[in-house]
Every structure is written in C-alpha cells, then in structure tokens.
Amino acid sequence: MALTLALAAAACGDVPAAETSQTAPDVLALADEATTSTAADDDTAGQETAGEEPLGPVVDDGPAPNPTVSTTLPGRSGETDSSSNAGETTSGQGSGSDTGSAGTAPPNTAPATTSAPPVGATQAPEPTTSGAISGYRGVLGGYDRDQVLATSPVAMPSVSSGTMPLTGLPGSSSGRRAVVVKIDNSAKARPQTGLELADVIIEQEVEGGLTRFAAIFQTNEVRTLGPVRSARSTDLSFLSSLGTPALAYSGANDVFDQLIRELAAIDDFSAARNGNYWRDRSRSAPSNMYTNTTAFSAGGAPPPAWFHFGTPTGGTPVANATVAYPRTSVVWEWDGGGWLRSQDGRRHMSTNGSQLRATNVVVAAVPVVDSGLVDPAGSVVPEFVWAGSGPVTVFSNGQRFDGTWTRPTLRDPAVLVDASGSIIPLVPGTTWVELVSG
C-alpha cells in the first residue's frame, strides 16, 4: 500500500529513551530467524509506536507506486519537486504546509521544479555464472567479485592517513575493519538502538514493501545494537566493497545463507552459528534480538574510501526530501547542519532520545530482480542490484544534486557524478543510502 506523508507544522517534545535489557543473554533457538521473515511479522506501517512522535496523518491512497523522490523547495511552501523513479511525474509526497528549515539557503532562489534523471530503464548486468544454488534466480550470486560491470567516469575515491574511509572525518580507528549489522525497521522494532553511531546505513526494501537496514560501523564500537534481523541477497551488492567486513545478522534461509557463506572475504557471524546475541524480553520476538560490535571488529581488513568527500556546491537548495517505498515513507528535513529523518509520519527516534539524522542522503535507483524466493505469505523476496550504474539523487549541504552512480565491480565503492561528469562530493559525516527500484 502506498503511504502519503503529510508533515504537520508542530513542535515535538523529547522522547524518553527505552530501556534495553543486557543481562543473562539467552541461548538462542533461531528457527524464526533462520527462515525468510514475513510481512506478517511486522506491524502495519503507520501504527503508533513507543518512541515516535506524531507529525501528521498517514493516508492510505491505494496501490503502491514505484519508490518516489520528492523535495520541497525553501521559501516556496506551496511548491514541491516530485521525481518518480519510474520515469513519471507525480504529485509531491510531502505536504506544502511545512517545508522545514531551509538552513542558509535564501528564499526564492531555486526554480519551482527540477527534474531527476530518467529512471526505469536500468537493467542488471549479466552475471558470469548462472549460479548453482537450487531455487535462486537472482543475479548477484552469479557475479564474480572482479567482473567488470561498468566503467567509472572518474578515479575511485581515496582518503589520507588518519581519515575514516566511510565518513571522511579524522579518526584513530581507520585501520579497523567494518562491521555490518542487519537491523529491523518494522514499526514494532522502532525505536532502534545504536543506529545513530553508524558510519553508513543502507536502507533496502524487503518482501511486503517494508524496509530493513544494513548499518555499517567502523568509527564507533557499539555496546548495544538492534533489533537484529536476517540477511537478504541484496547484501551481496556491497559486502565485497568493504575490505574484509564482519556481517552480523540473525540468520537467513538456506539459499541466502549459502550465498553469504560463499563470499570469501566476508566473516560470517550469523546468530545461528555464533554467540554474542541476546533477547530483550521487554519486546516481542522477532524484533527483540540485540548484539554489539566489539565481538566482531577484531581482524579483517579495513574498507577503502567509500565516497569522494568535500563540500558540494551548485545544487538546488531544498528544505526536505521524501523517499516513498511501497509500505513506508521516509522524509529527510534539512535543519541547517544535516538531514533529520522521519518515517510514516513520525520522527524516527533512537532509544537514546535523539532523532536519527544524516550528513548526506544518497538515493540510488537500482535494478530489481526476483530472487526466486517467496515468504510464507506469498510475497516475492526482491533482490536490489546495486552494481553497474544507474541514476542517483544526492542530498548534501542543504542541496539536491542529480546524476549517476557507478560501481564498476562488486569490490568497488560507488562514485557519484553529475550530468557534466563532475564528481558529486559528500560532506564528511554519516551517509544514508536509500536503494530504490530503478
């Protein structure tokens, strides 16, 4: 179902942090996590959840469109720029009643509308092999990590010694490996714990039109993190580009589990085979499994620089951006220093009482294929192929930039360029990547 988000111009108070039990970790029987999770496990989008502040009504307006990126322009509260990722133009997802803070952008300097690059013709590159796993029909499992899928228009990014490769910020742990943790994003999983400490978060659609996070940590060690959920074949898109990362997740079905275990440069820390996971009995399963990063961060090789960092200029000033998935809608609001996240009409909070925020938001339109699996409810489990190249919309420094993302091989990070072929740099800090259907 499509969700249209209307922002209310009302201030919200602080939200008390939720308590998370860390005592007496359970010996886990993970039958529920060793199989593909179902949409029925998740509360319907928009349901009131502790730790979230209402911002406005959530309206069910019929069949789901393809994911949409729309923006509200500063100083023009009645105008929106809505660019459909199916190559269509639709009405703005964000209400014109609240454009949020425009930061330093002067009013009435942006054009009334802008156009995103055409999306919808993106196709996944052909794999080198068809894959030998029974029941799997995706493509990522058939790519060799060094198979050339596209040609980069610019050199790969790099950072100097003492600079964190995922954030571009100074740091003392640049030699530590990355830890990737799969985090639940169903309504009953919110507020989550520890997301505010991630370097990069990748939001990916799963079956039923809901989303799940792959949170990547290198700068910070996190003592409590979750709720942890299962892996998907979409994760194969980016794991090989992180050096020798650790992957922490609750489990996976036999097909996805085999695909992940066959990745030579990944250290697999599935809860089905490893300790360091526990249940918070104040929450209901399956959205109550937690972990930390300290048991997984030793060893391995650090990631390369994931983006070109700098101060982007020359974009279109925007006050907020909406990314609409089939059963959830995300709004990023510029506050003069970063992008504040709301979801399904509520501020997206952490259990520490802070609202989740990003320095940069990268919306990458990617090919989507059928993985060959369905969940018990009959929903197809999609595979989002973030490999090759495709359209991108970048939100950084209070501005919107449209262009192209390119990942030449599965080992390579994404390079982002505008229509002229110039690099779109990201402000050093936390980056959220929104993978949407292209």
SULKA-V538977 format. One record per helix or strand. SS is the DSSP state (hx for helix, st for strand). FROM is the first residue (numbers start at 1). LEN is the number of residues. If there is no record, write none. Layout:
[[SS | FROM | LEN] [SS | FROM | LEN]]
This chain:
[[st | 3 | 3] [hx | 39 | 3] [st | 53 | 2] [st | 58 | 3] [st | 68 | 5] [st | 80 | 5] [hx | 140 | 3] [st | 163 | 1] [st | 170 | 1] [st | 179 | 5] [hx | 187 | 3] [st | 192 | 2] [hx | 195 | 3] [st | 200 | 6] [hx | 207 | 3] [st | 211 | 7] [st | 225 | 2] [st | 228 | 1] [hx | 233 | 5] [hx | 239 | 4] [st | 246 | 4] [hx | 254 | 8] [st | 267 | 4] [st | 278 | 2] [st | 289 | 3] [st | 309 | 1] [st | 316 | 2] [st | 320 | 5] [st | 329 | 6] [st | 339 | 5] [st | 346 | 2] [st | 349 | 2] [st | 355 | 1] [st | 357 | 2] [st | 360 | 15] [st | 380 | 6] [st | 388 | 9] [st | 399 | 9] [st | 415 | 4] [st | 423 | 1] [st | 426 | 1] [st | 431 | 7]]
